[in-house]
Amino acid sequence: MEFKEYLKEKKIDAAAFEKEDARRFNEWNVIFETMHPESFTAQKKFLINDIRRRYILKD
């Protein structure tokens, strides 16, 4: 799974996230590639919720 697919599953707008907070987006992308998605979720759980609120994916 790629990072942008993961963000879509978490209902996060990847384009908005990348545009508004490129540093964090790139940092998370590198970390995501080194671990299982479930481990990434466990590690970033509360941060993911904050990012989701800021960059909610609109269907």
N, C-alpha and C positions, 0 to 999 in steps of 0.2 A: 504494500500500500504506500502511496505517495503522501507527502505531508498535506498537499492541497485537498486530496480526497478525504483525508482524516478530518481536516477542518470542516469540510462540507458535512460529514457525518455528525460533527459536533455543532452544526448549525451556525458556523462562523463564516463570515464573508472574507474569503482569503484575499481577494483583490484589495478590499478596503483595509484589512489588517496590514498587508504588505506595504501599501501606500502610506498609511498613517504612522506605522511603527515598524519601519523596515529593519531596524537593528534587532528588535526582539523577534520579529518574524524569521530573520536569517539565523539567529542564534537557536531558536526552537527547531528550525528545519534541520540544522546540523545535528542537534541532539536527537531528534526524531529518527534520523537515519541510522543511529547507532543502537537503538533499542526497540523492543517490541511495543506496538501501540498501547497495549494495556499497561505496560510499565511506564510509558510516557504519561498516560492519563493519571496514574497513581501519583507520579512525581509532581505533576503540574495541575492537579485537580482544582484547587481554589483559584489559581491563576487563569485556568481555562474558563471558569465561570465568569470572571471579570472581563476577559477578552470577548466572550460571547455576548455579554451585555453591551459592550461598546461597538462591536462589529457584527451585529445579528444578521444572519442570512435571510434575505427576503425571497420568498418563492415566486 
